[in-house]
Amino acid sequence: MNISDELRLILESIYDAILIIDYKGIVVFVNTGYERVTNVKSAEILGQPLKQIRKNSRLSEVLSTGEPILHVRRREFDKEYFTNLMPIKKDAEIIGAVSMSIELTDVYELLGKLEVSEKKIKLLEEKISQIYGAKYHFEDIIGSSDAMKKSIEFAKKIAQKDNTVLIQGESGTGKELFAHSIHNASLRKDKPFIAVNCATLGKDLLESELFGYVGGAFTGGKREGKKGLFEEANGGTLFLDEIGEMDISVQAKLLRVLQEQTIRPIGSNKEKKIDTRIICATNRSLEKMIREGTFREDLFFRIAVFTVEIPPLRNRDHDALHLARKLLERISHSYEMDMEFENFLLSYEWPGNVRELKNVIEYASTMADQNFITMNYLPKYLSNVVVNRDYVMQNQTLSEMLRQKEKEIIKERMNIHGNDLKGKKKVAEELGISLATLYNKLASFETEKF
């Protein structure tokens, strides 16, 4: 096989590792990228039969079968890399084969850049959603557990009404999907759907974004003034995400809008009538915030009449496994998970919920050899979790394990309902124990650094 000078220059300029053999299996070209990745010098390999000098190479297999071999993971000394092996054909005749490799460190760097790009894309999608409306429907929400089915059915029922809705759930549970779906199942589905994240805007900016302003209302504003999001969403739905982060002074104005169905732009002395449905979402305990004086009780009662509770992934039976399979299907139908990996998906607590699961599956599917996912392809932080959990489990009796689980459940309920008498009564009621029993358990936990 003859490689022209021009082609050599092109191949040499490619950063990734490239090796080419002819139809006899003789190495006819390697670039500096190959030397860097494998630590093999070109002088040691050029003109030599590949089978003799690289016994583990599968490039000769590609030469004999004419079929490519993709995503082969290899290790050379302290380096790991992925290799794609392809036949070289001319007029249907195999005249050689080529391997192209990329270091895993480069893959990690690309994943980092991809994460940054995804964040930028998400910001753009949020802007686009303000123009083109809600993207998701109830059919897009994956969940077969009784808890999730119950939440979806309730959300579908209240979607038909015009009432204000509060969506509560931990971070990453899919509150935004529910908000979009409620709008798309309502009579307002053909009207605007506008989403705003209250946590990303300061008090003054959020107020001007929501209510708008007249020209000359403040320095730096547009001369002609600006419509607020309540007006932009008129006839449709305004989704106030992270409402728990809203400044208390803005909460007072929001309450007035809900009561009067009118807004007053900043700098104006005139009221404007609006017809906008409000959907709110939060991952915080608004009841606790009320006790702390950071959320208005009257606003809470106004928005929480119809509350959709989205259960955390750890309380959704086999949904983690079901979701993982769906996510892999979207990537490729050829992916499989071994039983140990599937058991881990079901036993892990998933503090980041569906968002964390999605990130783990994307990482594992990228790292996996031959599209087969095992525990070896968990992100590093989860590998540490598995090691620590196995060590603790090996050194605990059954009663100690049950005791630990009991503490975790009570702590979780206390975080939800609060540490005052009212909250403790609610926890005791939910757990089916007396208030005195709960106090005794809390006292014993205290000695164990609960």
C-alpha positions in Angstrom: 0.0 0.0 0.0 1.4 3.4 -1.0 0.8 6.4 1.2 1.3 9.7 -0.6 3.3 12.5 1.0 0.2 14.6 1.1 -1.8 11.9 3.0 1.2 11.4 5.4 1.1 15.2 6.2 -2.6 15.0 6.9 -2.4 11.9 9.1 0.6 13.3 11.0 -1.3 16.5 11.8 -4.1 14.5 13.5 -3.8 14.5 17.3 -5.3 11.1 17.9 -3.2 7.9 17.5 -3.2 6.3 14.0 -1.7 3.0 12.9 -2.1 1.5 9.4 -1.2 -2.0 8.1 -1.3 -3.3 4.5 -3.1 -6.4 3.3 -0.2 -8.6 4.5 -0.5 -7.2 8.0 2.8 -5.1 7.7 2.8 -1.8 9.6 3.1 0.9 6.9 2.4 4.0 8.9 2.2 5.4 12.5 1.9 9.0 13.5 3.3 10.9 16.5 0.0 10.6 18.2 0.4 6.8 18.2 3.9 7.1 19.8 2.5 9.4 22.5 -0.4 7.2 23.4 1.3 3.8 23.3 4.9 4.7 24.1 5.9 2.6 21.0 8.5 4.3 18.7 7.8 4.3 14.9 11.3 2.9 14.3 10.5 -0.2 16.3 7.3 -1.0 14.5 7.4 0.3 10.8 7.9 -2.5 8.3 7.2 -5.2 10.9 4.4 -7.7 11.0 1.9 -6.4 13.5 1.0 -9.8 14.9 4.6 -10.3 16.0 5.2 -7.0 17.7 1.7 -6.2 19.0 0.3 -9.6 20.0 -2.8 -8.2 21.6 -3.8 -6.2 18.6 -7.1 -7.1 16.9 -6.3 -5.2 13.7 -5.3 -8.4 11.9 -8.8 -9.7 12.8 -10.3 -6.7 11.0 -8.1 -7.4 8.0 -9.3 -11.0 7.7 -13.0 -10.4 8.4 -13.5 -7.0 6.8 -15.7 -6.0 9.8 -14.9 -3.0 12.0 -14.4 -3.4 15.7 -15.4 -0.3 17.7 -14.8 1.1 21.2 -12.1 -1.3 22.3 -10.7 -0.2 25.7 -6.9 -0.7 26.2 -4.2 0.1 28.8 -0.6 0.8 28.0 1.6 1.4 31.0 -0.1 4.2 32.9 -2.4 5.2 30.0 -5.9 4.1 29.0 -7.4 4.7 25.6 -10.3 3.8 23.3 -9.6 2.3 19.9 -11.7 2.0 16.7 -10.5 -0.6 14.2 -11.6 -0.2 10.5 -10.8 -2.1 7.3 -9.5 -0.1 4.3 -11.2 -1.1 1.0 -10.7 -0.4 -2.6 -13.3 -1.6 -5.1 -14.7 -4.0 -2.4 -11.2 -5.5 -1.9 -9.6 -5.2 1.5 -6.1 -3.6 1.0 -5.3 -2.8 4.7 -6.7 -1.7 8.0 -6.4 1.3 10.3 -6.6 1.8 14.1 -7.5 5.2 15.6 -7.2 5.7 19.3 -8.0 8.5 21.8 -6.7 8.7 25.4 -9.3 8.5 28.2 -7.9 11.7 29.7 -9.0 13.3 26.4 -12.4 11.7 26.8 -12.8 13.1 30.3 -11.9 16.6 28.9 -14.5 16.2 26.2 -17.1 15.2 28.8 -16.3 18.3 30.8 -16.7 20.5 27.7 -19.9 18.6 26.9 -21.2 19.4 30.4 -20.5 23.1 29.9 -22.2 23.0 26.5 -25.2 21.2 27.9 -25.6 23.9 30.6 -25.4 26.6 27.9 -28.0 24.6 25.8 -30.3 24.4 28.9 -30.2 28.1 29.3 -31.1 28.6 25.6 -33.9 26.1 26.0 -35.3 28.0 28.9 -35.3 31.1 26.8 -36.9 29.3 23.8 -39.6 27.8 26.1 -40.7 31.3 26.9 -41.3 31.8 23.2 -42.6 28.5 22.0 -44.4 27.2 25.1 -44.3 23.9 27.1 -42.2 21.1 25.7 -43.3 18.1 27.8 -46.4 16.0 28.2 -47.5 13.5 30.8 -46.4 10.7 28.4 -42.8 12.0 28.8 -42.8 11.3 32.5 -41.3 7.8 33.1 -42.6 6.0 36.2 -44.4 2.8 37.0 -44.4 2.9 40.8 -47.7 3.4 42.7 -46.3 6.7 44.2 -45.5 8.2 40.8 -48.7 7.0 39.2 -50.7 8.6 42.0 -48.9 12.0 41.5 -49.4 11.8 37.7 -53.1 11.0 38.0 -53.7 13.9 40.5 -51.8 16.3 38.3 -53.9 15.2 35.2 -57.1 15.9 37.2 -56.2 19.4 38.3 -54.7 20.3 34.9 -58.3 20.7 33.6 -59.0 23.4 36.2 -57.7 27.0 36.3 -56.5 26.8 39.9 -53.0 27.8 41.1 -50.9 24.7 41.5 -47.9 24.0 43.8 -45.4 21.3 42.8 -43.2 20.0 45.7 -40.3 17.6 45.4 -36.6 17.3 46.0 -34.1 18.7 43.5 -33.9 16.5 40.4 -37.3 14.8 40.7 -38.8 16.4 37.6 -40.9 19.3 38.8 -40.4 21.2 35.5 -41.8 18.2 33.6 -44.9 18.2 35.7 -45.4 22.0 35.1 -45.1 21.6 31.3 -47.4 18.6 31.3 -50.1 20.3 33.4 -50.1 23.3 31.0 -50.2 21.0 27.9 -53.2 19.0 29.4 -55.1 22.2 30.2 -57.5 24.3 28.2 -54.7 26.9 28.0 -52.4 24.5 26.0 -52.5 26.7 22.9 -51.6 29.8 24.8 -48.2 31.0 26.1 -46.2 29.0 28.7 -43.5 31.0 30.3 -41.1 29.7 32.9 -38.9 31.8 35.3 -36.5 30.6 37.9 -36.9 32.8 41.0 -33.6 31.7 42.3 -31.6 33.1 39.4 -32.9 36.7 39.7 -32.4 39.2 42.5 -35.4 41.0 44.1 -35.4 44.1 41.9 -34.7 42.2 38.7 -37.4 39.5 39.4 -39.9 42.2 40.2 -39.3 44.1 36.9 -39.4 40.8 35.0 -42.7 39.7 36.5 -44.6 43.0 36.5 -42.8 45.0 33.8 -42.2 48.8 34.0 -43.1 52.0 32.3 -40.6 54.2 30.5 -38.4 56.2 32.8 -39.3 54.1 35.9 -35.7 53.6 36.8 -32.2 54.3 35.5 -31.0 51.8 32.9 -34.5 50.7 31.9 -35.7 50.7 28.4 -37.0 54.1 27.3 -40.3 52.6 26.0 -40.8 50.5 29.1 -41.2 46.7 29.1 -44.0 44.1 29.4 -43.7 41.8 32.4 -44.0 38.1 32.2 -47.5 38.1 33.7 -48.6 40.1 30.6 -46.5 38.0 28.2 -48.2 34.9 29.6 -51.7 36.4 29.5 -54.3 33.8 28.6 -51.7 31.0 29.3 -49.5 29.8 32.2 -46.7 31.4 34.2 -44.4 28.8 35.9 -42.6 30.2 38.9 -39.8 27.7 39.6 -38.0 27.8 43.0 -40.7 30.0 44.5 -39.2 29.4 47.9 -36.3 31.7 46.8 -38.6 34.6 46.1 -38.0 37.7 48.2 -40.7 38.3 50.8 -41.5 41.7 49.4 -42.2 40.2 46.0 -44.3 37.5 47.6 -46.6 40.3 48.9 -47.1 41.6 45.3 -47.6 38.1 44.0 -50.3 37.5 46.6 -52.1 40.6 45.4 -52.0 39.4 41.8 -53.5 36.1 42.8 -56.3 37.9 44.7 -57.1 40.7 42.3 -56.0 39.2 38.9 -54.4 42.6 38.2 -50.8 43.8 38.0 -49.3 47.3 38.3 -46.0 47.8 36.3 -43.2 49.5 38.2 -43.5 53.2 37.9 -47.2 53.1 36.8 -50.3 54.2 38.8 -52.6 52.1 36.6 -53.8 48.5 37.1 -53.8 46.0 34.2 -56.2 43.1 34.2 -54.6 39.7 33.4 -55.8 36.2 32.9 -52.7 34.1 33.8 -52.6 30.7 35.5 -49.8 30.3 38.1 -47.9 27.1 38.6 -45.3 27.2 41.4 -42.6 24.7 42.3 -40.1 24.3 45.2 -37.7 21.8 46.7 -37.9 23.5 50.1 -40.3 23.1 53.0 -42.5 26.2 52.7 -44.2 25.3 56.1 -40.7 25.4 57.7 -40.0 28.7 56.0 -43.3 30.1 57.3 -42.2 29.3 60.9 -38.8 31.0 60.2 -40.6 34.1 58.8 -39.1 33.8 55.3 -42.3 32.8 53.4 -45.8 34.4 53.8 -48.4 32.1 55.3 -51.2 33.8 53.4 -49.4 33.3 50.1 -48.8 29.6 51.0 -52.5 29.0 51.6 -53.3 30.7 48.3 -50.9 28.6 46.2 -51.0 25.3 48.1 -54.7 24.3 47.7 -53.7 21.9 44.9 -50.3 20.5 45.8 -48.6 17.9 43.6 -46.1 15.9 45.6 -43.4 14.3 43.5 -41.9 11.4 45.4 -38.1 11.1 45.5 -36.6 8.3 43.4 -35.6 6.2 46.5 -39.4 5.9 47.3 -40.4 4.8 43.8 -40.0 1.1 44.0 -38.3 -0.2 40.8 -38.5 3.1 38.9 -34.7 3.7 39.1 -34.2 0.5 37.0 -37.1 1.3 34.7 -35.7 4.8 34.1 -32.2 3.5 33.5 -33.4 1.1 30.8 -35.4 3.9 29.1 -32.4 6.2 29.2 -30.2 3.5 27.6 -32.7 2.8 24.9 -32.6 6.5 23.9 -28.8 6.2 23.6 -28.7 2.8 21.8 -30.8 -0.4 22.0 -27.6 -2.5 22.2 -26.7 -1.6 25.8 -27.1 -4.1 28.6 -26.6 -4.0 32.4 -25.3 -6.8 34.5 -27.3 -7.9 37.6 -25.0 -6.4 40.1 -25.3 -3.0 38.4 -29.1 -3.3 38.3 -29.2 -4.2 42.0 -27.1 -1.1 42.8 -29.6 1.1 40.9 -32.3 -0.2 43.2 -30.4 -0.1 46.5 -28.8 3.3 46.1 -30.6 6.3 47.8 -30.2 8.7 44.8 -29.9 12.0 46.7 -29.8 13.8 43.3 -32.9 11.8 42.1 -33.6 11.4 38.4 -31.0 14.1 37.4 -28.3 12.1 39.2 -29.4 8.8 37.7 -29.4 10.3 34.2 -25.8 11.6 34.7 -24.7 8.2 36.0 -26.2 6.3 33.1 -24.6 8.7 30.5 -21.2 8.3 32.2 -21.4 4.5 32.4 -22.6 4.1 28.8 -19.7 6.2 27.6 -17.1 4.2 29.6 -18.5 0.7 29.0 -16.8 -1.8 26.8 -18.8 -3.7 24.2 -22.0 -1.8 25.4 -22.1 -4.0 28.6 -22.4 -1.9 31.8 -21.0 -3.3 35.0 -20.1 -1.8 38.4 -16.6 -1.0 36.9 -18.2 1.9 35.0 -19.7 3.8 38.0 -18.4 7.4 38.5 -15.6 7.5 41.0 -17.7 9.1 43.8 -20.2 6.2 43.6 -17.4 3.6 43.6 -16.4 5.1 47.0 -20.0 4.9 48.2 -20.2 1.2 47.3 -16.9 0.4 49.1 -17.9 2.3 52.3 -21.4 0.8 52.3 -20.0 -2.7 51.9 -17.6 -2.2 54.8 -20.3 -0.8 57.1 -22.7 -3.6 56.2 -20.0 -6.3 56.9 -19.4 -4.8 60.4 -23.1 -4.3 61.5 -25.5 -6.8 63.1 -29.1 -7.0 61.8 -30.4 -5.0 64.8 -27.8 -2.3 64.1 -28.8 -2.1 60.4 -32.5 -1.8 61.4 -31.6 0.9 64.0 -29.7 2.9 61.4 -32.6 2.7 58.9 -35.0 3.8 61.7 -32.9 6.9 62.4 -32.7 7.7 58.7 -36.5 7.5 58.3 -37.3 9.7 61.4 -34.6 12.2 60.4 -36.1 12.5 56.9 -39.7 13.1 58.3 -38.4 15.6 60.9 -36.7 17.5 58.0 -40.0 17.7 56.2 -42.4 18.5 59.1 -40.0 20.5 61.4 -38.6 20.0 64.9 -41.4 21.8 66.8 -44.4 20.1 68.6 -46.6 20.3 65.6 -44.0 18.7 63.4 -43.3 15.9 65.9 -47.0 15.1 66.2 -47.2 14.8 62.4 -44.1 12.5 62.3 -45.5 10.3 65.0 -48.9 10.1 63.2 -47.3 9.1 59.9 -45.1 6.5 61.5 -48.0 5.0 63.6 -46.3 5.6 67.0 -47.2 7.6 70.0 -45.7 11.0 70.6 -44.0 9.7 73.8 -42.4 6.9 71.8 -41.1 9.4 69.3 -39.6 11.5 72.1 -37.9 8.4 73.6 -36.4 7.5 70.2 -35.1 11.0 69.7 -33.6 11.0 73.2 -31.8 7.7 72.4 -30.6 9.0 69.0 -29.2 12.1 70.7 -26.8 9.9 72.7 -25.8 8.3 69.4 -25.1 11.7 67.8 -28.3 11.6 65.7 
